[in-house]
Amino acid sequence: NPDTRRPYGNEYHGRIIIPYYKFGGSWEQFDARAIDPNVKLRYNNFAGTRRDMYNIDFINMSTRFYLLEGSIDSTFIRNSAAFGGIQHLKQFLEMYPEIKKHADKCTIIWDNDDPGRLGALGGADMHFGMVDWGSIHAKDVNAAVLSGELPVDSEGYVEQSVIESMSVSPERGRYRI
């Protein structure tokens, strides 16, 4: 408020800031997600660094792990990272070859929208597990949790058995890289 002579607002005002921490506590990037659904620019990310995957340093690829489009969505799924939209996935698969190495343990959870469905159609070059949204109408994991379409456990994660029941095996899931 200008009457109080204190600074107010900035380009990230009214947004949730999600830092992309690296192992050891440093960060180079963040998502600034609009809270107001009427704001046209949903994400106003930090432009001062190269794009990276959210939570990539903290997933265990020796067991079932998940890749999602959105960072908020991935906070609801254990052992997951986010790639920030289908247009970035190929770049990250090249940056992190260990993901391809463990493709048989990886499930991609595309958003439940037209771009996500296009990404899920893919091709035959690389096989990952994928999620079939079935009767869920929400656009993504976050919206499905908020609407009650995806149940959460006592720690706030989507019930693992539900994710497993929605998963399509890596032999059937395809993504062209």
C-alpha positions in Angstrom: 0.0 0.0 0.0 1.6 3.3 -1.0 0.1 5.1 2.0 2.2 3.1 4.4 5.5 3.9 2.5 6.4 0.2 2.6 7.2 -1.8 -0.5 4.4 -3.8 -1.8 4.0 -6.4 -4.5 6.3 -7.5 -7.2 6.2 -9.7 -10.3 5.6 -12.8 -8.1 2.8 -11.2 -6.0 -0.1 -13.6 -5.5 1.9 -16.7 -6.4 3.1 -19.8 -4.6 6.9 -20.0 -4.8 8.3 -23.5 -5.3 12.1 -23.6 -5.1 13.9 -26.4 -7.1 16.2 -27.5 -4.3 19.3 -29.6 -5.2 20.8 -32.2 -2.9 22.8 -30.3 -0.3 20.2 -27.4 -0.1 21.1 -25.1 -2.9 18.7 -23.9 -5.5 18.9 -22.3 -8.9 15.3 -22.1 -10.1 11.8 -21.8 -8.8 8.2 -22.0 -10.1 6.0 -19.0 -9.2 2.5 -20.5 -9.6 -0.5 -18.1 -9.7 -3.0 -18.6 -6.9 -5.9 -16.8 -8.7 -7.3 -19.1 -11.4 -8.2 -16.1 -13.5 -4.5 -15.0 -14.0 -3.6 -15.9 -17.6 0.1 -16.5 -16.9 -0.2 -19.5 -14.6 3.6 -19.9 -14.1 6.1 -17.0 -14.0 9.3 -19.0 -13.5 12.6 -17.6 -12.5 14.3 -16.7 -15.8 17.8 -16.2 -14.4 19.0 -19.9 -15.0 18.5 -22.9 -17.2 15.4 -25.0 -16.9 15.7 -28.1 -14.7 13.5 -30.9 -13.3 11.8 -30.3 -10.0 13.0 -32.8 -7.3 15.2 -34.8 -9.6 18.0 -35.1 -7.0 15.7 -36.8 -4.5 14.1 -39.6 -6.5 15.3 -43.2 -6.1 15.4 -44.7 -9.6 16.1 -48.2 -8.3 12.5 -48.5 -7.3 9.2 -47.4 -8.9 9.4 -43.6 -9.6 7.1 -41.1 -11.3 7.6 -38.2 -13.6 4.8 -35.6 -13.8 4.3 -32.4 -15.7 3.8 -30.1 -12.8 5.8 -29.5 -9.6 2.7 -29.1 -7.5 1.3 -32.3 -8.8 4.5 -34.2 -8.0 4.3 -33.1 -4.3 1.3 -35.4 -4.0 3.2 -38.5 -5.4 6.0 -40.3 -3.5 9.3 -40.7 -5.2 8.5 -38.3 -8.1 10.0 -35.4 -10.1 8.4 -32.9 -12.5 9.5 -31.9 -16.0 7.3 -28.8 -16.4 5.3 -29.7 -19.5 5.5 -32.1 -22.4 7.8 -29.7 -24.4 10.6 -30.2 -21.9 10.6 -34.0 -21.4 12.9 -34.9 -24.3 15.5 -32.4 -23.1 15.5 -33.8 -19.6 15.7 -37.4 -20.8 18.9 -36.4 -22.6 20.2 -34.5 -19.5 19.5 -37.4 -17.1 20.3 -40.6 -19.0 19.7 -42.6 -15.8 15.9 -42.1 -16.3 16.1 -43.9 -19.6 18.3 -46.6 -18.0 15.5 -47.2 -15.5 12.6 -46.7 -17.8 11.1 -50.1 -16.7 10.7 -48.6 -13.2 9.3 -45.2 -14.4 5.7 -44.2 -14.7 4.8 -40.9 -16.5 1.7 -39.2 -15.1 0.7 -36.9 -17.9 -1.9 -34.2 -17.2 -5.5 -35.3 -18.0 -5.9 -32.7 -20.8 -5.4 -32.6 -24.6 -1.6 -31.9 -24.5 -1.2 -34.7 -21.9 -3.1 -37.1 -24.0 -1.0 -36.2 -27.0 2.1 -36.8 -25.0 0.8 -40.2 -23.8 0.1 -41.3 -27.4 3.8 -40.9 -28.2 5.7 -43.4 -30.4 7.6 -46.6 -30.0 11.2 -45.5 -29.2 11.1 -45.6 -25.3 8.8 -47.5 -23.0 7.7 -46.0 -19.7 4.7 -46.9 -17.6 1.8 -44.4 -17.8 -1.3 -43.6 -15.9 -4.8 -44.1 -17.4 -7.0 -41.5 -15.9 -10.1 -43.6 -16.4 -13.2 -41.9 -14.9 -11.3 -39.1 -13.3 -12.3 -35.7 -14.7 -9.8 -33.4 -13.0 -7.1 -31.8 -15.2 -4.1 -33.0 -13.1 -3.1 -34.7 -9.8 -3.5 -31.5 -7.8 -7.0 -30.8 -9.1 -7.9 -34.5 -8.6 -6.7 -34.4 -5.0 -8.6 -31.2 -4.3 -11.8 -32.5 -5.8 -11.6 -35.8 -3.9 -11.2 -37.9 -7.1 -7.8 -39.1 -5.8 -7.6 -40.2 -2.2 -4.6 -39.3 -0.1 -3.0 -41.2 2.8 -2.4 -39.8 6.3 0.8 -38.1 5.1 -1.0 -36.2 2.2 0.3 -38.4 -0.6 -2.0 -40.0 -3.2 -2.7 -43.6 -2.1 -0.1 -45.8 -3.7 -2.6 -48.6 -4.4 -4.7 -46.1 -6.5 -1.7 -44.9 -8.5 -0.7 -48.6 -9.1 -4.3 -49.5 -10.2 -4.3 -46.6 -12.7 -0.8 -47.5 -14.1 -0.2 -49.0 -17.5 2.9 -51.2 -17.7 6.1 -50.1 -19.5 5.5 -52.7 -22.1 2.3 -50.9 -23.2 3.3 -47.3 -22.4 5.2 -45.5 -25.2 6.9 -42.2 -25.6 8.9 -41.1 -28.6 12.1 -39.4 -27.7 
